[in-house]
Amino acid sequence: MSDELDRFGSFGELMPGQAGFDEAIAQGAYDFAKTRFVRTLTGDGVARVVEHAAGRRAKLRAEIDNLRMLVRSRHEAAVELARAYGAILPHRVGKTWIQPPTQLEKVGANHGSERFYKQAVRAAKEYVEIRDLLAKRRDQLVSMETDLREALDNREAALIRQMESPRGLQTALQRDPLLNVAYQKLKALREDMKEHPADGVGDL
């Protein structure tokens, strides 16, 4: 192991006795206390948001499950009717298209082909409509999950921004003794380090 790795530890972390080690520990304790405080304050609100979202999500997922089954049945019906029409006029049916019969193809041996054509077209249209609705509901579910994460993140971010102001910080320290202890320890350590320019760190 090189001297550089040994000085900073196997993974590059600061080691006990090194400049900045005590500050890093104090900063970590303060950050942990701050996160715990923020989540304690937002806990009830977050629980309500999550509970409300869970209800909406459950309904949407149930609808998606029903739509999946409907899409399958509509697809089977569309394929079956397309094949029935294709059995009469095979040159009018392709893998992704259906063409109407000509006037001559509506009579004689192919009598009834127009009825089969209209049934096949209607079934294909119904399949596409329900397939598109399923895709839309899936997108809504993804969007709902994204919106929920953003809402929760925004709640915490708003409170953290409040704590960045002197007044907001003092209010937080008064409300949470553990946060106050971590803050005072970090503050005292940094004030002590200011007296030693060689180890200088910025203001708290």
Secondary structure, 3 states (H helix, E strand, C coil): CCHHHHHHCCCCCCCCCCCCHHHHHHHHHHHHHHHHHHHHHHHHHHHHHHHHHHHHHHHHHHHHHHHHHHHHHHHHHHHHHHHHHHHHCHHHECCCCECCCCCHHHCHHHCCHHHHHHHHHHHHHHHHHHHHHHHHHHHHHHHHHHHHHHHHHHHHHHHHHHHCCHHHHHHHHHHCHHHHHHHHHHHHHHHHHHCCHHHCCCCC
